[in-house]
Amino acid sequence: MKLKQSQCWFGDTYQPGDIVGLQPGGWSRLEARTSELVFTPHTPLLHWFFIGKYISKEKDYVIYESIPSHGVAIGRLSFYDGQKYRVFRINKSNRDLGEFIIDEVSMFGRQQYGYPSILRMLAGIAVIEYASLRAIYRLKTVTARDMYVYMSNKGLLCTQLVHDVPLRLGIDILPPGDAALPCAFIEAIEVGILIDVTQLRR
């Protein structure tokens, strides 16, 4: 099967270990809208993954991601052609560190997708909102810090993979006490832990 090749990226743009935040399309837009209503800071970037090496003859990048159908999987950036995205780099990172991060992904290769984390997250949201209704008679927007105690270590959400791999190398890419959720990545960007390196082909 011939895969559609990316028309958006070229070889010198990104380096191994860069992190993509993707805005899902199709039915996932409802998930994005729901997430924006529940969590703060708000973001439509719900799927997060690593960029690996560049394949020059195909003008495409290898990617590493955690997805519901496979757990940790290897794919191509061109799989997401036409979808909105931003690309981020760990502040003061370099190509050598990025390659160490990508090498470390294989340590997570047999972990399954984090369905238990999703269930615990939903339960945590319910507990937080119930407490808010009892105390102040209204719902609140939930932060990554609120969710820290509710996240499960069983299986990997896409955001957990992107957080846990650098953490094995002693690099925490999220603010202290934040659960690995999309809103936490936005906080990491706001405080300068991650920097935006997004570029499009001119």
Backbone as a ProteinNet text record, in pm:
[ID]
protein_1_A
[PRIMARY]
MKLKQSQCWFGDTYQPGDIVGLQPGGWSRLEARTSELVFTPHTPLLHWFFIGKYISKEKDYVIYESIPSHGVAIGRLSFYDGQKYRVFRINKSNRDLGEFIIDEVSMFGRQQYGYPSILRMLAGIAVIEYASLRAIYRLKTVTARDMYVYMSNKGLLCTQLVHDVPLRLGIDILPPGDAALPCAFIEAIEVGILIDVTQLRR
[TERTIARY]
84.4	0	88.3	64.7	143.9	82.5	164.1	118.2	137.3	45.1	58.3	178.2	262.8	382.4	354.3	426.9	405.7	448.5	367.4	401.7	435.3	439.6	451.8	589.3	672.4	796.8	915.9	1029.8	1152	1264.3	1375.1	1472.8	1539.1	1562.5	1635.6	1543.9	1417	1322	1324.8	1313.8	1301.1	1411.2	1425.6	1529.3	1467.1	1533.5	1481.9	1455.6	1345.2	1308.8	1216.6	1195.2	1095.4	957.3	868.3	736.7	628.6	536.4	426.4	299.2	230.1	95.3	-1	-94.2	-181.4	-326.2	-393.9	-536.9	-610.4	-682.1	-748.2	-855.1	-880.5	-986.4	-1105.2	-1205.7	-1321.9	-1397.5	-1438.2	-1516.5	-1438.1	-1305.5	-1223.3	-1236.7	-1294.9	-1316.8	-1411.8	-1507.5	-1598	-1520.4	-1426.3	-1339.6	-1258.5	-1208.2	-1130	-1215.9	-1338.2	-1426	-1460.2	-1487.5	-1518	-1399.5	-1277.9	-1157.7	-1139.3	-1168.2	-1153.1	-1252.2	-1369.2	-1467.5	-1428.1	-1360.1	-1328.1	-1194.9	-1091.1	-954.8	-907.5	-818.9	-750.5	-601.3	-509.3	-531.9	-598.1	-678.1	-749.3	-653.5	-672.7	-595.3	-670.1	-668.9	-723.1	-620.7	-495.6	-389.1	-399.3	-463.6	-490.7	-398.6	-345.1	-258.9	-114.6	-27.5	112.3	203.7	312.7	404.6	542.1	638.5	776.8	805.9	891.4	951.1	1082	1103.8	1228.7	1315.4	1377.4	1470.3	1396.8	1468.1	1414.9	1454.5	1359.7	1386.3	1388.9	1508.4	1523.1	1458.9	1469.9	1416.5	1264.2	1200.9	1055.5	1006.4	1099.9	1064.8	961.8	993.8	901.2	981.6	915.3	977.7	915.6	997	946.9	889.5	779.1	722.3	701.7	696	672.2	557.4	452.6	332	263.5	179.9	94.8	-46.8	-103.9	-237	-325.9	-458.6	-549	-541.6	-521.2	-526.7	-399	-286	-159.8	-79.2	-108.8	-13.7	96.2	220.5	331.7	353.3	354.5	362.3	460.1	513	600.1	521	530.8	459.4	534.8	462.5	518.1	439.2	508.1	443.2	339.2	361.1	266.7	130.5	122.3	-8.6	-104.3	-48.9	-130.5	-134.9	-102.8	-113.3	-252.1	-255.1	-382	-439.9	-380.2	-429.2	-344	-405.4	-335.8	-244.1	-127.4	-26.3	63.9	138.6	250.7	364	487.5	604.6	685.4	724.3	794.3	924.5	1018.7	1147.4	1173.7	1232.7	1273.1	1375.5	1354.2	1441.8	1586.7	1677.8	1821.2	1855.1	1759.3	1787.7	1873.9	1942	2019.3	1994.1	2053	2027.2	2071.6	2183.7	2231.2	2130.5	2082.3	1983.1	1855.9	1814.5	1695.8	1708.8	1827	1848.7	1847.6	1900.6	1892.5	1746.1	1665	1522.6	1455.1	1481.6	1418.9	1466.2	1593.5	1642.6	1568	1534	1468.7	1324.4	1263	1122.9	1106.6	1207.7	1195.5	1172.9	1213.1	1188.7	1038.9	958.7	814	737.3	810.9	750.5	644.8	644.8	544.3	431.4	432	322.8	199	85.1	-42	-92.7	-194.6	-254.4	-316.7	-322.7	-360.7	-509.9	-585.7	-729.9	-757.1	-680	-702.9	-684.7	-589.7	-569.9	-692.6	-753.9	-874.3	-986.2	-1005.4	-1111.8	-1087.1	-961.7	-930.2	-943.4	-908	-922.2	-1069.5	-1156.3	-1299.5	-1354.5	-1311.2	-1354.7	-1304.1	-1180.3	-1123.4	-1198.5	-1233.8	-1310.6	-1444.2	-1509.4	-1638.1	-1623.4	-1518.6	-1495.1	-1470.2	-1385.7	-1352.2	-1476.6	-1555.9	-1673.4	-1780.4	-1793.7	-1889.8	-1849.7	-1719.8	-1671.5	-1691.8	-1671	-1690.4	-1836.9	-1925.5	-2069.1	-2111.7	-2058.4	-2094.7	-2039.9	-1919.3	-1853.5	-1896.8	-1901.3	-1927.5	-2045.8	-2115.9	-2239.8	-2220.3	-2102.6	-2080	-1964.2	-1960.6	-1851.7	-1726.1	-1611	-1484.4	-1410.2	-1319.5	-1230.2	-1115.6	-1077.3	-982.1	-841.7	-741.3	-602.9	-529.4	-412.9	-330.1	-285.6	-269.7	-231.2	-345	-470.1	-585.9	-590.1	-542.3	-557.3	-440.4	-336.1	-213.1	-240.1	-319.4	-341.5	-435	-502.7	-600.8	-547.5	-430	-379.7	-318	-342.9	-292.2	-157.1	-74.1	54.3	45.2	-75.2	-92.7	-122.8	-36.1	-55.1	-15.4	-12.2	35.4	-67.7	-104.7	-169.3	-60.8	-99.4	2.2	85.3	19.9	91	183.3	144.1	231.4	360.2	350.1	470.6	565.6	513	596.5	657.7	588.2	642.5	740.9	703.5	779.5	913.5	923.5	1050.3	1162.2	1146	1252.9	1277.5	1170.7	1185.2	1282.7	1287.4	1383.8	1526.9	1545.5	1679	1701.3	1608.7	1622.9	1573	1491.7	1440.6	1289.6	1239.8	1095.6	1049.1	965	922.3	791.7	739.3	616.2	642.9	562.1	575.3	556.6	625.1	615	470.8	432	299.9	189.8	222.8	122.1	112.4	-11.1	-33.1	-4.1	30.6	66.7	-59	-115.5	-234.9	-203.9	-281.2	-253.3	-243.9	-328.6	-323.5	-190.8	-127.3	3.5	111.3	100.5	196.9	186	64.2	46.7	113.6	100.5	169.6	321.3	371	515.2	563.7	480.8	515	514.3	413	400.2	517.1	572.8	684.5	820.9	823.6	949.5	1021.3	958	1020.3	1025.2	918.8	911.9	906.3	972.1	968.3	910.1	835.5	769.9	872.3	887.2	979.5	905.1	774.3	693.8	739.4	759.1	789.2	715.9	667.3	606.6	699.9	684	759.7	724.1	823.4	797.1	763.1
-118.7	0	124.2	214.3	337.1	440.3	493.6	594.6	733.5	821.9	961	1023.7	1090.2	1151.5	1293.3	1334.5	1466.5	1575.9	1678.8	1796.2	1914.9	1894	2005	2015.2	1911.2	1911	1886.2	1937.6	1909.6	1882.3	1828.5	1760.6	1836.7	1965.4	2040.2	2109.1	2082.8	2155.2	2108.7	1977.6	1923.7	1823.8	1789.8	1695.5	1585.4	1470.6	1363.4	1414.3	1368.4	1410.7	1530.6	1598	1704.6	1645.1	1726.8	1681.2	1750.5	1671.8	1726.1	1725.7	1838.9	1848	1861.6	1766.6	1757	1784.9	1861.8	1883	1775.2	1685.8	1575.3	1626.2	1548.1	1580.1	1486.8	1502.1	1414.2	1418.7	1298.5	1288.7	1334.2	1331.5	1371.9	1520.5	1597.2	1739.5	1757.3	1665.2	1670.7	1647	1551.9	1526.3	1650.3	1719.7	1840.9	1949	1963.8	2066.7	2034.4	1907.5	1865.9	1892.8	1859.6	1882.9	2030.5	2116.5	2260.4	2312.2	2249.3	2290.7	2247.2	2132.9	2074.3	2125.5	2129.4	2154.7	2297.1	2345.2	2471.2	2451.4	2512.3	2596.6	2519.3	2588.9	2525.9	2499.7	2386.9	2357.5	2258.5	2279	2178.8	2070.6	2087	1990.4	1873.8	1766	1654.9	1534.6	1516.9	1400.7	1448	1382.8	1425	1307.3	1333.3	1225	1280.9	1189.2	1225.5	1217.5	1306.8	1295.3	1217.9	1124	1049.3	1098.6	1006.4	1046.5	1089.4	1164.2	1208.8	1109.3	1072.4	981.6	1066.4	1098.7	1199.5	1156.8	1028.8	988.6	993.4	989.4	997.7	1132.8	1219.5	1350.9	1337.9	1252.6	1222	1191.5	1202.2	1171.5	1045.6	968.2	860.6	926.6	870.6	919	802.7	835.7	738.1	791.9	710.8	757.5	643.4	678.1	580	600.8	496.4	506.7	394	417.1	317.2	179.2	171	40	-41.9	22.5	-50.5	-32.2	65.7	104.7	185.1	162.3	236.3	187.3	280.9	245.1	336.4	284.5	361.2	391.8	514.5	552.5	658.9	732.7	839.6	967.7	1078.6	1207.6	1232.6	1177	1195.2	1133.6	1044.2	990.8	1103.4	1215.5	1325.3	1445.6	1423.5	1532	1594.6	1725.8	1797.6	1832.8	1782.3	1815.8	1926.5	2003.4	2114.8	2062	2122.8	2074.7	2190.1	2167.2	2252	2157.3	2201.8	2120.5	2195.2	2122.3	2181.9	2107.3	2178.8	2119.8	2150.1	2054.8	2079.3	2192.3	2292.2	2408.7	2365.8	2417	2388.6	2244.8	2176.6	2043	2053.6	1944.9	1938.8	1804.3	1784.9	1661.9	1537.5	1543.8	1426.9	1387.3	1486	1456.4	1401.3	1460.6	1412.1	1267.3	1228.8	1089.7	996	1041.8	961.7	939.1	1044	1032.4	929.8	937.6	843.9	701.1	682.5	548.6	493.2	581.5	538.5	494.5	538.8	501	349.9	278.1	132.6	65	128.7	72.5	66.5	142.6	146.6	68.7	-2.1	-62.2	-166.2	-230.9	-335	-289.8	-162.2	-112.9	-87.4	-120.2	-101.8	40.4	75.1	207.9	223.8	347.7	373.1	384.6	281.3	285.3	301.1	234.4	258.8	405.5	474.9	616.5	698.2	662.2	733.9	715.2	591.7	564.9	638.4	636.9	708.2	858.7	908	1050.2	1091.7	1013.2	1044.8	1041.8	941.7	935.2	1056.5	1096.2	1212.9	1340.4	1357.2	1475	1478.8	1362.3	1356	1395.7	1346.7	1380.3	1530.4	1586.1	1728.9	1815.1	1780.7	1862.7	1849.5	1729.9	1712.1	1797.6	1796.3	1877.6	2026.5	2067.5	2207.5	2248.2	2161.5	2190.9	2203.3	2118	2123.4	2248.5	2290.8	2402.5	2538.5	2551.1	2684.3	2684.4	2571.2	2561.4	2586.2	2554	2562.2	2470	2434.6	2352.1	2437.1	2372.6	2443.7	2383.5	2460.9	2403	2335.1	2220	2132.4	2156.4	2155.6	2172	2037.6	2034.5	1913.1	1882.8	1985.1	1963.9	1897	1936.2	1873.1	1723.2	1683.8	1545.5	1455.8	1511.3	1433.4	1306.1	1315	1198.4	1095.9	1133	1042.3	964	1000.5	934	798.7	701.4	566	548.2	462.7	428.7	305.6	251.8	131.6	172.1	131	167.7	312.1	349.1	481.7	556	674.7	768.9	829.8	892.9	954.5	1056.6	1133.5	1235.9	1174.1	1058.5	991	945.2	892	848.4	965.8	1079.1	1195.6	1251.5	1236.2	1282.2	1181.2	1052.6	951	915.9	926.5	892	988.2	1121.4	1210.6	1197.4	1164.8	1152.2	1040.4	935.2	827	877.4	985.4	1045.2	1160.1	1176	1280.3	1416.3	1420.4	1547.4	1550.8	1639	1653.7	1769	1738.9	1841.6	1908.5	1874.4	1936.1	2010.2	2111.4	2178	2079.2	2097.8	2003.8	1985.6	1859.3	1828.6	1822.1	1837.2	1829.6	1687.2	1639.4	1513	1531.8	1422.6	1429.7	1437.8	1557.2	1585.6	1697.7	1711.7	1819.3	1957.6	1986.2	2118.9	2141.3	2034.7	2047.9	2084.8	2033.1	2069.2	2217.2	2270	2412.6	2494.2	2450.9	2518.7	2512.1	2396.4	2381.6	2477.9	2501.3	2597.3	2738.9	2769.2	2904.5	2941.7	2842.9	2874.1	2851.2	2810.7	2801.3	2668.1	2565	2432	2376.7	2399.3	2361.4	2488.9	2486	2601.7	2560.3	2650.7	2624.1	2637.4	2530.3	2533.3	2503.9	2521.6	2488.9	2570.2	2499.7	2564.4	2490.1	2564.6	2505.8	2524.4	2438.6	2454.8	2589.2	2662.5	2791.7	2771
0	0	0	-93.4	-100.3	-6.8	80.7	175.2	117.3	150.4	107.4	176.7	100.1	157.3	204.3	306	363.5	266.8	257.1	177.5	267.6	398.1	493.5	558.5	549.3	625.1	534.1	571.9	498.3	597	547.2	629.9	741.2	723.3	824.3	925.6	918.3	1002.4	1147.1	1168.8	1303.3	1331.9	1460.3	1501	1586.1	1597.3	1682.3	1824.7	1881.9	2017	2021	1906.7	1903.7	1929.3	1980.1	2026	1944	1891	1812.2	1896.2	1897.4	1952.9	1836.3	1823.5	1706.5	1745.1	1660.4	1678.6	1600.2	1669.1	1598.7	1503.1	1400.4	1306	1323.6	1238.3	1239.5	1370.9	1416.9	1540.8	1662.1	1652.7	1766.6	1797.9	1706.2	1734.8	1852.3	1865.8	1981.7	2110	2105.7	2221.3	2255.6	2151.3	2173.8	2239.2	2190.5	2246.9	2391.8	2421.9	2558.7	2650.6	2602.7	2681.5	2712.5	2613.4	2635.1	2740	2748.7	2848.2	2989.4	3000.4	3130.9	3185.8	3100.4	3147.8	3117.2	3202.6	3179.2	3207.5	3131.3	3014	2899.9	2821.9	2711.6	2595.3	2528.4	2408.1	2320.4	2187.9	2096.8	2061.7	2109.4	2079.2	2176.6	2133.4	2224.7	2204.7	2085.7	2060.2	2053.6	2133.2	2144.7	2114.4	2040.1	2004.3	1969.2	1953.9	1924	1774.7	1729.2	1596.5	1609.2	1515.7	1509	1393.8	1324	1218.1	1091.3	1007.7	879.2	771.6	686.6	574.6	447.8	402.7	296.6	165.5	128.7	-2.1	-6.1	110.3	115.8	166.1	205.4	259.4	371.1	465.2	573.8	699.7	814.9	943.1	1003.6	1073	1158.2	1283.8	1336.8	1462.2	1558.2	1686.8	1793.6	1877.4	1893.1	1960.2	2033.1	2128.7	2195.6	2145.9	2085	2025.6	2076.6	2081.1	2140.2	2076.2	1945.5	1879.1	1896.4	1932.4	1937.4	2066	2147.5	2250.1	2183.3	2222.1	2162.8	2019.2	1924.9	1783	1710.9	1600.1	1510.9	1385	1337.7	1216.5	1139.8	1059.4	978.2	1003.1	995.2	1014	905.4	786.5	676.7	705.2	806.6	844.6	882.3	927.3	978.5	884.3	756.5	658.9	662.9	657.2	652.4	787.7	896.9	1029.9	1091.9	1180.4	1243.5	1353.4	1366.8	1460.1	1501.7	1611	1649.6	1688.4	1667.3	1702.5	1808.4	1913.3	2026.2	2052.4	2114.7	2150.6	2297.9	2366.7	2505.2	2504.6	2588.5	2591.5	2616.7	2535.4	2542.7	2502.1	2438	2386.2	2261.2	2226.7	2103.1	2036.9	1919	1844	1921.3	1991.9	2067.3	2175.4	2252.2	2354.9	2291.6	2179.8	2110.5	2068.5	2021.5	1981.2	2101.8	2216.3	2339.3	2376.9	2365.6	2398.8	2307.9	2178.2	2084.8	2111.1	2143.6	2178.6	2299.3	2392.7	2517	2495.7	2385.4	2359.1	2354.9	2307	2295.6	2430.1	2540.1	2673.4	2705.8	2633	2656.4	2549.5	2463.2	2344.5	2369	2486.3	2511.6	2602	2639.1	2723.5	2639.5	2696.9	2629.1	2647.9	2570.7	2582.9	2721.1	2769.8	2908.6	2935.4	2900.8	2932	3081.7	3171.8	3315	3353.8	3289.1	3317.2	3278.3	3166.7	3122.8	3223.6	3270.6	3367.7	3498.4	3545.5	3670	3652.2	3532.6	3505	3509.2	3447	3448.2	3589.8	3667.5	3807.6	3885.3	3859.8	3927.5	3894.4	3766.7	3726.1	3799.4	3809.1	3879	4025.4	4092.2	4233.3	4249.6	4162.6	4171	4148.4	4047.4	4017.2	4126.1	4183.5	4293.1	4413.1	4444.9	4557.4	4529.3	4405.4	4369.3	4380.4	4337.1	4348	4493.4	4578.8	4721.4	4788.9	4745.8	4813.8	4759.3	4627.4	4569.7	4472.2	4463.8	4385.2	4236	4186.9	4041.7	4004.2	3876.3	3825.7	3809.8	3812.9	3793.3	3675.4	3617	3517.3	3591	3541.9	3609.8	3553.6	3640.8	3598.1	3602.2	3541.2	3545.5	3687.8	3769.6	3909.3	3987.5	3957	4020.9	3994	3875.3	3830.4	3869	3928	3951.7	4032.1	4136.8	4223.4	4160.6	4052	3991.9	3873.5	3823.4	3703.4	3738.2	3652.4	3672.7	3606	3663.3	3601.8	3512.7	3496.5	3414.8	3270.7	3179.7	3040.4	3015.4	2888.3	2850.9	2767.4	2811.9	2722.7	2634.6	2525.2	2438.6	2515.8	2602.6	2679.5	2784.2	2837.3	2934.1	2868	2745.9	2675.2	2655.6	2609	2581.5	2709.7	2821.9	2950	3009.8	3008.2	3081.1	3018.1	2885.1	2819.3	2860.4	2846.7	2895.2	3045.7	3121.8	3266.8	3303	3222.2	3245.8	3233.1	3160.4	3144.1	3241.3	3336.5	3437.5	3393.3	3287.5	3234.1	3250.9	3336.9	3355.3	3267.5	3168.2	3073.1	3115	3233.3	3282.3	3413.3	3443.7	3573.2	3687.7	3801.4	3913.6	3960.2	3982.3	4034.7	3931.3	3801.5	3696.2	3642.5	3624.1	3555.4	3406.8	3340.3	3197.8	3112.5	3104	3024.6	2927	2819.3	2723	2786	2884.4	2947.4	3019.7	3069.7	3135	3033.7	2911.2	2807.8	2772.4	2774.8	2748.4	2859.5	2984.4	3094.1	3075.4	3029.9	3007.2	2899	2799.6	2694	2751	2831.7	2886.9	2977.5	3049.4	3140.4	3075.9	2948.5	2875.5	2884	2940.3	2940.8	2799.6	2723.5	2583.1	2499	2384.1	2295.1	2160.4	2099.4	1971	1858.8	1780.1	1666.7	1536	1536	1418.4	1298	1187	1059.3	949	852.9	734.4	615.2	516.8	392	329.5	286.2	221.8	74.3
[MASK]
++++++++++++++++++++++++++++++++++++++++++++++++++++++++++++++++++++++++++++++++++++++++++++++++++++++++++++++++++++++++++++++++++++++++++++++++++++++++++++++++++++++++++++++++++++++++++++++++++++++++++

